[in-house]
Amino acid sequence: MAHTLEPYKGCDILDINPGVGLWSQKLHEFLKPRNHILLEPSPDLFRPFLDPLLNAPDSKYKLVNKDPLKVESYRELVDEGAFPQQTRIDPQDPKGQDLNQTLLVTGSLAWDPFLPGLSFDSMAKQLYHHFTPAAWSNDLFHAFGPVRTLFWVQTEDFNHVVAKSPTYMLKSNRLLEMTQNLNLVVTSERESRPAGKGAIGREPQYEIESTIRAIRSAKKAGFDIPEHRRDVTHKYAELIEEASGGSGIINSETMMELMYAQYRAGNRPTQFLPQGILDCFEVEKQLQEEHPDLKLSPIFPLSKKTAATVTNKAHPASDKVREYTKTRALVAHRLRQRIKFEEIVIIGEEIYKLECKALKMKEGPGKAKTLKQIEQLEEQWDQRLAQLSRNLEHAPVAELDDRINLRYPPHPRIQWDQRLFDPLMSREDEVWPRNRVSLISATPIPRPASDDPEWHEQVIDFVFGLYANSNRSVIEALDSMQHGLSDIIKDCPSLTDPDKGGRLQLKHLRVKLLTMEMIYEMAKAYKEWPFKAPGSDRSLYFRHKN
């Protein structure tokens, strides 16, 4: 990260919640700022640590006792002249969106115990979602021009702030990625594969495929993560890159067999497999070690029928074997189900490729043949999805979207998959008090240029309506915003441009895969649509409606 901070040497620093000042000192030593404002709400608590910084000869530190939870505190800092060498920007100035590299905002948004927000599940996220869009309106500390932020946060709290799969490209994530280039610089070691709310919404093989890309990007840039700062994913990335012949692309069955082999070799792939599967592997291993006379049929390969386990009812392990047999059957069923999902995904992927081909063809027999192939595959797609229970039919769809995101233009579509390197690993005992923390960097993206000073607010408002449910198709989403609004699609060429992520059948283009070019086109088309709802010109229309 040091090379990205080089332009900030000699800048001003706004340091929020510096606490004991350890991070403050390290950053100060590197940047040698002209002013270093410590915004600390509890100065008496940390005075023994901060006084040596404040009282040092020629100190550039200045302590300000304000409440960082109040957005007004940041406006007051600007109004009170806390940064005398900064110049306030007119938001309407054409240069008002130029990145200001003479000010860096950093600090900690990690509260322990956890601090709930007012309309968010955490105050840290609530503040972060105030800070980032303020760059477009030159508000708060962006009053001197958009500035980069560098915040320490609790890992679990910010788990989905950086979307790690299209599944979590929700409204709040889209708004962040519209206004900021996000980079996860440091994160905590993963001890297990999160489930439920903590899940990243991505199958392990795609997670590792993304990691392989990041490792290659880092090597190309001459950056190599130190061994002790690497996530365990790097080890599996090397194995899969070799197993895939260098492509990094494997199917789920091969992935599971590789993980099983690693487990048998003593390497527990806890970051990639659900606890139930790991437990099954563990019981199998224990039975074989404690009772070598038992004939246990293997879980893999799944393509073969599982032979019955033979054991004497009087055997001391008979009860444990019966339980294991039931568990193994459930695990095998689950893994076979994954393979079925993948078969459906392959059909969907073939439809996508044929659509891209058809969109580039001229009218004629060749195109007609391609369209017929699409029609036939559509029937297979619908039939295979219909065979799944309602609670499972979303799984192949989500997996297909992830494949398209990773492998087809303009790929990848989420910032996480565009990362130039994987985050460095931090450990709980490296933080005081002990905690699982991440360091997130955000650099503002200039707002869209327009003669209309309200245009950027109208785009944000349009996103509120469009992303009310990011799993909908773009047609469904538009028509849910206003009846008949999908009529504007004809004025949005990128939606059907395969090189820009468009599709022939927009019923398959879901909101979570939309690009910013598509969103801007639709927002502009809506603004010019003669049938738009009365009052929808207001920049808070969809925010209030939803």
WOHUUR-V488568 format. One record per pair of residues at least 4 apart in sequence whose C-alpha atoms are under 8 Angstrom apart, sorted by the first residue. I is the first residue (numbers start at 1). J is the second residue. D is the distance in Angstrom with one decimal. If there is no record, write none. Layout:
I;J;D
I;J;D
This chain:
1;5;6.8
1;185;7.5
2;6;6.5
5;9;7.1
5;31;7.7
6;31;7.6
7;101;6.7
8;31;6.5
8;101;5.7
8;102;6.1
8;103;7.4
8;104;7.3
9;30;7.5
9;31;4.3
9;32;6.2
9;33;6.4
10;31;5.9
10;32;5.4
10;33;4.2
10;34;5.5
10;102;7.5
11;31;7.3
11;32;7.7
11;33;4.8
11;34;5.9
11;35;7.2
11;101;7.2
11;102;4.4
11;103;5.4
11;104;7.1
12;33;5.5
12;34;5.7
12;35;4.8
12;36;5.9
12;37;7.9
12;83;7.4
12;102;6.0
12;103;4.6
12;104;6.3
13;33;6.7
13;35;6.2
13;36;4.7
13;37;6.1
13;103;5.7
13;104;4.9
13;105;5.8
13;106;7.3
14;36;6.2
14;37;5.0
14;38;6.5
14;39;7.2
14;103;7.5
14;104;6.3
14;105;4.7
14;106;6.2
14;107;7.9
15;24;7.2
15;36;7.1
15;37;5.9
15;38;4.9
15;39;5.9
15;105;6.1
15;106;5.0
15;107;4.9
16;38;6.3
16;39;4.9
16;40;6.5
16;68;6.9
16;105;7.7
16;106;6.2
16;107;4.4
16;108;6.1
16;109;7.9
17;38;7.3
17;39;5.9
17;40;5.0
17;41;7.1
17;68;7.4
17;107;5.8
17;108;5.5
17;109;7.5
18;22;7.9
18;23;7.5
18;24;6.4
18;38;6.4
18;39;7.1
18;40;6.4
18;107;5.9
18;108;6.8
19;40;7.2
19;46;6.1
20;46;5.7
20;49;5.3
20;50;6.5
21;25;6.0
21;49;6.8
21;50;6.5
22;26;6.5
23;27;6.2
23;107;7.9
24;28;5.9
24;107;7.7
25;29;6.0
26;30;6.5
27;31;6.1
28;32;5.3
28;33;6.4
28;36;7.8
33;60;7.2
34;60;6.2
35;60;5.1
35;61;6.3
35;62;7.6
35;83;7.5
36;60;5.7
36;61;4.7
36;62;6.2
37;61;5.9
37;62;4.9
37;63;6.1
37;64;6.8
37;82;7.7
38;61;6.9
38;62;6.0
38;63;4.8
38;64;5.9
39;63;6.3
39;64;5.0
39;65;6.1
39;66;6.4
39;67;8.0
39;68;7.0
40;63;7.0
40;64;6.3
40;65;5.4
40;66;6.6
40;67;7.5
40;68;7.6
41;65;5.3
41;66;5.4
41;67;5.3
41;68;6.9
42;46;6.9
42;65;7.4
43;47;5.6
43;65;6.9
46;50;6.2
47;51;5.4
48;52;7.5
49;53;7.7
50;54;6.3
51;55;5.8
52;56;5.9
53;59;6.9
53;61;6.6
54;59;6.0
54;60;7.6
54;61;5.4
54;62;6.4
54;63;7.5
55;59;6.5
66;73;6.2
67;73;6.4
68;73;6.4
68;74;7.7
69;73;8.0
69;123;7.7
69;127;7.0
70;74;7.8
71;75;7.0
71;127;7.8
71;130;7.8
71;140;7.2
72;76;6.1
72;140;7.9
73;77;6.3
74;78;6.5
74;140;5.2
74;141;6.1
75;79;6.2
75;139;7.6
75;140;5.1
75;141;7.1
76;80;5.8
77;81;6.4
77;82;5.4
77;83;7.9
78;82;6.2
78;83;7.1
78;140;7.5
78;141;6.9
78;143;7.4
86;102;8.0
86;144;6.3
87;144;5.6
88;143;5.6
88;144;4.5
88;145;7.5
89;93;7.3
89;96;5.9
89;138;7.2
89;143;5.9
89;144;5.2
89;145;6.1
90;96;6.4
90;138;7.9
91;96;5.6
91;97;8.0
91;137;6.1
91;138;5.7
92;96;6.7
92;453;7.0
96;138;7.5
96;145;5.8
96;146;7.9
97;135;7.8
97;136;7.2
97;138;8.0
97;145;6.2
97;146;6.2
97;446;5.3
97;447;7.0
98;145;6.4
98;146;6.7
98;446;7.1
99;145;6.2
99;146;5.1
99;147;6.0
99;148;7.9
99;444;7.2
100;144;7.1
100;145;5.2
100;146;5.7
100;147;5.3
100;148;7.9
101;147;6.7
101;148;7.6
103;147;6.4
103;148;7.8
104;147;6.2
104;148;5.7
104;149;6.2
104;150;7.8
105;147;7.2
105;148;6.4
105;149;4.7
105;150;6.3
106;149;5.6
106;150;4.6
106;151;5.3
107;150;6.9
107;151;5.2
107;152;6.3
108;151;5.5
108;152;4.6
108;153;6.2
109;124;5.2
109;151;6.5
109;152;6.0
109;153;5.1
109;154;7.6
110;114;7.9
110;124;6.7
110;152;6.6
110;153;4.6
110;154;5.3
110;437;7.9
111;115;5.9
111;124;7.7
111;154;7.8
114;122;7.4
115;122;5.8
115;123;5.7
115;124;7.5
116;120;7.3
116;121;5.4
116;122;4.1
116;123;5.2
117;121;5.4
117;122;4.3
117;123;3.8
117;124;7.4
117;125;7.8
117;126;6.2
118;122;7.8
118;123;7.1
118;126;7.7
119;126;7.5
120;125;6.9
120;126;5.7
121;125;7.7
122;126;6.3
122;157;7.3
123;127;6.1
124;128;6.2
124;153;7.7
125;129;6.0
125;157;7.8
125;158;7.2
126;130;6.4
127;131;6.2
128;132;6.3
129;133;6.9
129;176;7.6
130;134;6.5
131;135;7.4
131;140;7.4
132;176;6.8
132;179;6.7
132;180;6.9
132;444;7.5
133;137;7.3
133;175;7.8
133;176;7.4
133;179;6.1
134;138;5.8
134;139;5.0
134;140;6.6
134;142;6.6
135;139;6.5
135;142;5.3
135;145;7.4
135;146;4.9
135;147;7.4
135;179;7.5
135;444;6.5
136;146;7.5
136;179;7.3
136;446;6.9
136;447;5.5
136;456;7.5
138;142;4.8
138;143;4.5
138;144;7.1
138;145;6.2
138;146;6.6
139;143;5.0
141;147;7.6
142;146;4.7
142;147;5.9
146;444;6.1
147;443;6.8
147;444;6.7
148;441;7.3
148;442;5.7
148;443;4.6
148;444;6.5
149;441;5.8
149;442;5.3
149;443;6.7
150;439;6.9
150;440;5.8
150;441;4.6
150;442;6.6
151;439;5.6
151;440;5.5
151;441;6.6
152;437;6.5
152;438;5.6
152;439;4.5
152;440;6.5
153;157;7.3
153;158;6.8
153;437;5.5
153;438;5.4
153;439;6.3
153;440;7.5
154;158;6.4
154;435;7.4
154;436;5.9
154;437;4.4
154;438;6.1
155;159;5.9
155;187;6.5
155;188;6.5
155;436;5.7
155;437;4.8
155;438;5.2
156;198;7.6
156;436;7.7
158;162;7.4
159;198;7.1
160;164;7.3
160;168;6.9
160;200;7.4
161;172;8.0
161;173;6.3
162;173;7.0
162;182;7.1
162;183;8.0
162;184;7.6
162;415;7.9
162;416;6.8
163;168;5.3
163;169;5.8
163;173;6.5
163;200;7.8
163;414;7.2
163;415;7.7
163;416;6.6
164;168;7.0
164;200;6.0
164;201;7.7
164;202;7.7
164;414;7.7
164;416;5.7
164;417;7.4
165;169;7.0
165;200;6.6
165;201;6.0
165;202;6.0
165;402;6.8
165;414;7.3
165;416;7.9
166;201;7.8
166;398;7.9
166;401;7.0
166;402;6.1
166;405;7.4
166;414;6.9
166;512;5.9
166;513;6.7
167;200;7.9
167;201;5.6
167;202;7.7
167;398;6.7
167;402;7.9
167;471;7.9
167;512;7.1
168;173;7.4
168;200;7.4
168;201;7.0
168;512;8.0
169;173;5.4
169;174;6.1
169;414;7.8
169;470;7.2
169;512;5.4
170;174;6.1
170;467;6.6
170;469;7.7
170;470;6.0
170;512;7.0
171;175;6.2
171;463;7.1
171;464;6.5
171;467;5.0
171;468;6.8
171;470;7.4
172;176;6.3
173;177;6.1
174;178;6.0
174;463;7.9
175;179;6.5
175;460;7.1
175;463;7.5
176;180;5.8
177;181;6.3
177;182;7.1
177;415;7.3
178;445;7.1
178;516;7.2
179;444;5.7
179;445;5.0
179;446;7.1
179;447;7.0
180;442;5.7
180;443;5.3
180;444;4.3
180;445;5.1
181;415;7.4
181;442;5.4
181;443;5.1
181;444;6.2
181;445;6.5
182;415;6.9
182;416;7.9
182;440;7.1
182;441;5.8
182;442;4.6
182;443;6.8
183;415;8.0
183;416;7.4
183;419;7.0
183;440;5.8
183;441;5.1
183;442;6.4
184;422;8.0
184;423;5.8
184;438;7.3
184;439;6.2
184;440;4.7
184;441;6.3
185;422;7.6
185;423;4.8
185;424;6.3
185;438;7.4
185;439;5.4
185;440;5.8
185;441;6.8
186;423;4.8
186;424;4.6
186;425;5.9
186;426;6.5
186;437;7.9
186;438;5.0
186;439;4.8
186;440;7.1
187;423;6.0
187;424;6.3
187;425;5.3
187;426;5.8
187;436;7.9
187;437;6.2
187;438;4.1
187;439;6.5
188;425;5.4
188;426;4.9
188;427;6.1
188;428;7.8
188;436;5.7
188;437;6.0
188;438;6.3
189;231;6.7
189;425;5.8
189;426;6.5
189;427;6.6
190;231;7.9
190;271;6.3
191;270;6.7
191;271;6.2
192;270;4.9
192;271;4.5
192;272;7.4
192;275;8.0
193;199;7.4
193;270;6.2
193;271;4.5
193;272;5.5
193;273;6.2
193;274;6.1
193;275;7.7
194;198;5.1
194;199;4.7
194;200;7.6
195;199;4.6
195;274;7.8
202;206;6.6
202;207;6.4
202;399;7.5
202;402;7.5
203;207;6.4
203;399;7.6
204;208;6.2
204;255;7.9
204;272;5.7
204;273;7.9
205;209;6.1
205;249;7.4
205;250;6.7
205;251;7.2
205;252;6.7
205;255;6.5
206;210;6.1
206;249;8.0
206;402;7.7
206;403;7.7
207;211;6.4
208;212;6.1
208;233;6.7
208;236;7.4
208;237;5.7
208;248;7.7
209;213;6.6
209;237;7.4
209;248;5.4
209;249;6.4
210;214;6.5
210;406;7.5
210;417;5.9
211;215;6.2
211;233;7.3
211;234;7.2
211;237;6.8
211;422;7.0
212;216;6.2
212;234;7.8
212;237;5.8
212;238;7.9
212;241;7.5
212;248;6.6
213;217;6.2
213;417;7.9
214;218;6.2
214;417;7.6
214;418;7.6
214;419;6.0
214;420;5.5
214;421;4.9
214;422;5.9
215;219;6.2
215;234;8.0
215;420;7.8
215;421;6.1
215;422;6.9
216;220;6.1
217;221;6.3
217;420;5.2
217;421;6.5
218;222;6.3
218;223;4.9
218;224;6.5
218;420;5.6
218;421;5.0
219;223;5.4
219;224;6.2
223;421;7.9
225;229;6.4
225;230;6.3
225;424;7.1
226;230;6.5
228;425;7.9
229;424;5.1
229;425;4.7
229;426;7.2
230;234;6.7
230;423;8.0
230;424;6.2
230;425;6.0
231;235;8.0
231;424;7.5
231;425;6.2
232;236;7.0
233;237;6.0
234;238;6.4
235;239;6.6
236;240;6.1
237;241;5.9
237;248;7.6
238;242;6.3
239;243;6.1
240;244;5.9
240;248;6.0
240;249;7.8
240;250;7.5
240;255;8.0
241;245;6.3
241;246;4.8
241;247;6.3
241;248;4.6
241;249;7.7
242;246;5.8
242;248;7.9
244;248;5.5
244;249;6.0
244;250;6.1
250;254;6.5
250;255;6.7
251;255;6.3
251;342;7.9
252;256;6.1
252;338;7.1
252;339;6.7
252;342;7.6
253;257;6.2
253;302;8.0
253;335;7.6
253;339;6.8
254;258;6.1
255;259;6.3
256;260;6.0
257;261;6.1
257;300;6.8
257;301;7.6
258;262;6.2
259;263;6.2
259;269;6.3
260;264;6.2
260;281;7.6
261;265;6.2
262;266;6.4
262;267;5.2
262;268;6.8
262;269;7.2
263;267;4.9
263;268;4.9
263;269;6.6
263;281;7.6
264;285;7.5
269;273;6.6
270;274;7.5
270;275;7.6
270;278;7.3
273;277;6.5
273;278;6.6
274;278;6.6
275;279;6.0
276;280;6.4
276;331;7.7
277;281;6.3
277;331;6.2
278;282;6.1
279;283;6.2
280;284;6.2
280;324;7.0
280;327;6.5
280;328;6.3
280;331;7.6
281;285;6.2
282;286;6.2
283;287;6.1
283;324;6.9
284;288;6.3
284;296;7.9
284;324;7.3
285;289;6.2
286;290;5.9
287;291;5.5
287;292;7.5
287;294;7.8
287;317;7.8
287;321;7.8
288;292;5.1
288;293;8.0
288;294;6.9
288;296;7.7
291;317;7.8
294;310;7.4
294;311;6.6
295;309;6.2
295;310;6.2
295;311;7.5
296;309;5.5
296;310;7.6
297;306;6.4
297;307;5.6
297;308;6.8
297;309;6.2
298;306;7.2
299;306;7.3
299;328;7.1
299;332;6.7
300;304;7.8
302;306;7.9
302;332;7.2
302;336;7.2
309;325;7.5
311;315;6.8
311;318;6.7
312;318;7.0
313;318;5.8
314;318;6.9
317;321;6.0
318;322;6.2
319;323;6.4
320;324;6.1
321;325;6.0
322;326;6.4
323;327;6.3
324;328;5.9
325;329;6.2
326;330;6.4
327;331;6.2
328;332;6.0
329;333;6.1
330;334;6.2
331;335;6.2
332;336;6.1
333;337;6.1
334;338;6.4
335;339;6.5
336;340;6.4
337;341;6.3
338;342;6.3
339;343;6.3
340;344;6.5
341;345;6.3
341;395;7.1
341;396;5.2
342;346;6.2
342;396;6.8
343;347;6.7
344;348;6.4
344;381;6.5
344;384;6.6
344;385;7.5
344;396;6.4
345;349;6.0
345;396;5.5
345;397;7.1
345;399;6.8
345;400;5.3
346;350;6.2
346;400;8.0
347;351;6.3
347;377;6.7
347;380;7.6
347;381;6.4
348;352;6.3
348;377;8.0
348;381;6.7
348;400;6.7
349;353;6.3
349;400;6.6
349;403;7.9
349;404;7.6
350;354;6.2
351;355;6.1
351;374;5.7
351;377;6.5
351;378;7.3
352;356;6.3
352;503;7.4
353;357;6.3
354;358;6.0
354;370;6.6
354;371;7.9
354;373;7.9
354;374;6.6
355;359;6.1
355;371;7.8
355;374;7.3
355;503;6.4
355;504;5.5
355;505;7.6
356;360;6.7
356;498;5.2
356;503;6.7
356;504;7.2
357;361;6.6
357;370;7.9
358;367;5.9
358;370;6.3
358;371;6.9
358;504;7.8
359;496;7.6
359;497;7.4
359;498;7.0
359;503;8.0
359;504;6.5
360;498;8.0
361;366;7.9
361;367;6.0
362;367;6.8
363;367;5.9
363;368;7.5
364;368;6.3
365;369;6.1
366;370;6.4
367;371;6.2
368;372;6.2
369;373;6.3
370;374;6.3
371;375;6.2
372;376;6.3
373;377;6.2
374;378;6.0
375;379;6.5
376;380;6.7
377;381;6.1
378;382;6.1
379;383;6.1
380;384;6.1
381;385;6.2
382;386;6.0
383;387;6.5
384;388;7.1
385;393;5.8
386;393;7.7
388;392;6.1
388;393;5.6
389;393;6.3
390;394;7.9
393;397;7.3
394;398;6.2
395;399;6.2
396;400;6.0
397;401;6.3
398;402;6.3
399;403;6.4
400;404;6.3
401;405;6.0
401;513;7.3
402;406;6.2
403;407;5.9
403;408;7.8
404;408;5.3
404;411;7.7
405;409;7.9
405;410;7.9
405;411;5.6
405;412;5.1
405;413;5.5
405;414;7.6
405;513;7.1
406;411;5.5
406;412;4.8
406;413;7.4
406;417;7.4
407;411;6.0
407;412;7.0
408;412;7.4
408;501;7.6
409;498;7.4
409;499;5.6
409;500;6.2
409;501;5.7
410;499;6.6
410;500;5.6
410;501;5.7
412;417;5.8
412;418;6.3
413;417;7.4
413;418;7.9
413;513;6.9
413;515;6.9
414;418;6.9
415;419;6.6
426;430;7.0
426;436;7.6
426;437;7.2
426;438;7.6
427;431;7.5
427;436;6.8
428;434;5.1
428;435;4.9
428;436;5.2
428;437;7.6
429;434;5.5
429;435;7.4
430;434;7.2
431;435;6.0
431;436;7.9
431;437;7.9
447;456;6.3
448;455;7.8
448;456;6.2
450;455;6.5
454;458;6.3
454;539;7.3
455;459;6.3
456;460;6.4
457;461;6.2
457;539;5.5
458;462;6.1
458;523;7.7
458;537;7.5
458;538;7.4
458;539;4.7
458;540;7.7
459;463;6.3
459;520;7.0
459;523;5.9
460;464;6.5
460;539;7.9
461;465;6.8
461;539;5.7
461;540;5.9
461;541;6.8
461;542;5.7
461;543;6.1
462;466;6.1
462;523;6.2
462;542;6.6
463;467;5.7
463;519;7.7
464;468;6.3
464;542;6.0
464;543;5.8
464;546;7.7
465;481;5.9
465;542;5.2
465;543;7.1
465;546;7.0
466;470;7.6
466;477;5.7
466;478;6.5
466;481;6.9
466;511;7.5
467;477;7.5
467;511;6.8
467;512;7.9
468;477;7.8
468;546;7.5
469;477;7.3
469;511;7.8
470;477;8.0
470;510;6.8
470;511;4.8
470;512;5.0
471;510;5.8
471;511;6.2
471;512;6.4
472;476;5.9
472;477;5.8
472;510;5.4
472;511;6.0
473;477;6.1
473;506;6.9
473;507;5.3
473;508;6.1
473;509;5.4
473;510;4.0
473;511;5.8
474;478;6.1
474;486;8.0
474;506;6.7
474;507;7.0
474;509;6.1
474;510;5.5
474;511;5.4
475;479;6.2
475;486;5.5
475;506;6.7
475;507;6.4
476;480;6.1
476;486;7.8
476;507;7.9
477;481;6.4
477;511;7.4
478;482;6.6
478;483;7.9
478;484;7.8
478;485;5.4
478;486;5.3
479;483;4.9
479;484;5.5
479;485;5.1
479;486;5.7
481;485;7.2
482;532;7.7
482;533;7.5
485;526;7.8
485;532;7.9
488;492;7.0
488;522;7.0
488;525;5.9
488;526;6.7
488;529;7.2
489;493;7.7
489;495;7.4
489;522;7.3
491;521;7.7
491;522;7.8
491;525;6.3
492;518;7.0
492;521;5.5
492;522;6.2
492;525;7.3
493;497;6.4
494;498;8.0
494;500;5.9
494;501;7.4
494;502;5.9
494;517;7.2
494;518;5.8
494;521;7.9
495;500;7.7
495;501;7.1
495;502;4.3
495;503;6.4
495;506;7.8
495;518;6.2
496;501;7.7
496;502;4.2
496;503;4.8
496;504;5.8
496;506;7.9
497;501;6.4
497;502;4.5
497;503;6.7
498;502;4.6
498;503;6.0
501;514;7.7
501;515;7.5
502;509;7.5
503;508;7.6
503;509;6.6
505;509;7.3
506;510;7.9
509;513;6.9
509;514;7.7
510;514;7.1
514;518;6.2
514;519;6.9
515;519;6.4
516;520;6.1
517;521;6.2
518;522;6.2
519;523;6.1
520;524;6.1
521;525;6.1
522;526;6.0
523;527;6.2
524;528;6.4
525;529;5.9
526;532;7.0
527;532;7.7
527;537;7.3
532;536;6.9
535;541;7.0
536;541;5.4
536;542;7.6
537;541;7.3
540;544;6.1
541;545;6.1
542;546;5.9
